[in-house]
């Protein structure tokens, strides 16, 4: 019977671990909902969706509540382009409910995390060209990936990337600077991960025509395994 238990455990692991690290994906295919169906909708502060992309200008952006499974260890991935100017500070991600100047920025086209003195991370981004940004916080260490290349990591000793009230704001600047550090751009997708293991993976979207076993089919398959195992033991 132990062998039957092991077989069933393996079957459950195979069926239950798909996309374990990619937990939310916002692809702007006609709306602000999570393509995977796991999370709440993004809330837009102005801007509009056009041809599967979110278009925004100065101090228009997106807010995501109940954003992360773990506010201390997570990964955020997005693909976007800047359409107006790369000069000065331009906020990408705000972790403090728009109440603090701290956060992830572009500074003159290079990535910069500002917290009581800035951390220059690398770049540069090119105006009107798409780039992929991945922001990872793990065990207190922040690592930013630019088009798949890891930039200089640093320690978030004061927890400035631990999201306040588990809310993230994208592209809209904070009230502490009178919202002067914002930009215009286009974003293709935003994805939330448990960790960095699934970066670059496309979200799994249910396809009604796909030949995927239904739960009842999987149950029958499991019972078949049990029957074969029992028959072998009787012999």
N, C-alpha and C positions, 0 to 999 in steps of 0.2 A: 504493500500500500504506500510505502514511502516513495517508491518510484513513480506511482501515479500522482502523488502530490507534487513531486518535482516537475513532472511533465506539465501539469496544470499551471504551476507557478511560472514556468517558462512561457507558456502560451499567454498568460495574463501580462507578462512583461513585454512580450512582442506586441500585443494589442494596445498596451497603454502608454508606451513611451514615445510615440511619434510626436515630433515637434515639442518635446518637453521643454526645450530651452527657449523657443520662440513662442511667446505667450500672447502678444497682441500685434496686429499689423493693420495700419491705416493706409490704404492705397488710393483713396479719393475717387473710387469708381462710382461717381454719382452722389456721394454723400460723405459724412464724417464718421461712419460707423467702423467698428473693428471687423476686418474681413474674416477673421477667424471666429468671430462671434463670442469672444471671451471677455471683452471689456466694454466699458461705457463709451459713449460717443465723444469725440472731440467737440469742443465748443469753440466756434470761430468768433473772433472779435474783428468783424469786417472781412474783406477779402472774398474770394469766390472760387468755385471749382470749375475748371475748364479743361476738357479733354483728359480727364484722369489726373489732373494736377491741381494743387491749391496755389492760387496766385494771391499775393499780398503786397501791400506797400507799407510805408512808414507807420509803425505802431498798429498794424493789423497783425493778428497772429492767432495761435491756437492754445487752448487750455485743456489739460487732461487730468481729471480727478481719479482717485483710486488707481493711480498710474502704475505702481510697481508692486510686485509680489514681496519684495524686500527692499526697503528704502536705503539700506546700507550696502547691499551687493546686488548689482544689476548691470544692464547694458542697454544703451539706446543707439539705434542705427537710423540714419536718414540719408536721402539723396536729394540734393537741391542745387540751385544756382542763384547767384546774386545778380540783379538786373539794373541797379542804379549806380552805386558807388561802393568802393572798398575802403575808402579813407576813414580814419578814426575807428572808434569802438562801435561794433554792431553786435547786439546780443543775439545769440543763438538759442540758449537754454537758460531759463530762470528757475531756480529751485526754491525760492523763498516767497512765493506768492506775490511777486512784483513789488515787494516791500524793501528790497535790499539791492545794492549795486553789485553784489557778488553774482558770479555766474560764468557761463561759457560764452566767449565772444569770438568774433573775428576782429583783429586789430591790424588795420592797413593790409588786409588780405591774409594775415597769418593767424593761426589759432592761439587763443590766449584765455587762460582761466584766471579771473580776477578775484582775489581774496586777500585783503590787507597787504597789497603788493602783488603784482601780476606774475603769472607763470607763463613765459613765452614757450609755446609748444612746437611751432614749426608751420610750414606751408610751402609756397603760397597758393591761395585760391586765385583762379583767373576769372575775371568778370565775364558773365554770360555763359560760362561753361559749367556743366554739372560736375559735382564732386560728391563723394560718399564720406560721411562723417560717422564714426562709431565712438561713443563715449562710454567707457567702462569704469565702474568703481567696484573694486574687489579687495576685501580685507583692508580697507582704508587707503588703498593705492588707486590713483586715477591714471588710466592710460587712454590716450586718444589715438584713434586710427584714421589716417587720411588716405582715402583710396586704397585701403588695405595695408598701409604701412604704419607701423607703430611709431608714434612720436614720443618725446621725452616724458616718462612717467614721473609722478610726484606724489607725496603723501598728503592726503586731505586731513591734516591733524586737527583742524577745527570743525570738521564735519560740514563744510559749506556746500557739499554736493549731496548731503542727506536731505531729501525733499521735505519741506515743511508741509505738514498735513497731507503728505503723499500726493502733492499736486505739482505738475510740471507746466511751465508756460514756454511756448516756442515763438521766437522772433519778435515778440512784443517786449519793449524795454520797461524797466522798473520805474516806479514813481519817485524813487530817491534822486534820480537825475532828471526829473521832469520829462522823462521819456524822450530824451534827446539822442539816444544811442540805438537807433533802429535803422532798418534798411528795407528795400523792396526786393522781392525775389519770388521764386517758384519752387515748390517742394513736390517731389514725385511720390515719396512714401516716408512714413515714420514707423519704426518697429521697436517693440519693447521685448527684451530678452531677459531670461534668468541669468545668463552669463554670455561669454563671447563665443561659445562653441557653435552656434548656428548662424553666425554672420554670413551674409551672402545667400542664404537659403530663401527660396521663394515660399510664401505661405501656402499651405494646403487648403484649397478651396473645394468644398463638396461639389462633385460632378454627378448629376443624376444618371448619366449614361455610362458612367464608369462601372466596370465589373468588380465591385467591391463586396466581399461577403457581408451579409447582414448579421446582426447579433445572434439571431436564431441559428444561422448557418454555422457560426463559430461555436455555438453551444453544442450543436450536433457533432461537429468535428471533435470537440473535447470529449463528449460522451463516447465517440468511436474509439478514441485513444484509450479511454478507461476500459472499454470492452475488450480491446485487443490485449491490453496489459493483464486483465483479469484472466482471460482465456490462457495466456501464456503461463501464468502462475499456477492455474489448475492442472495444466499438463505436467 
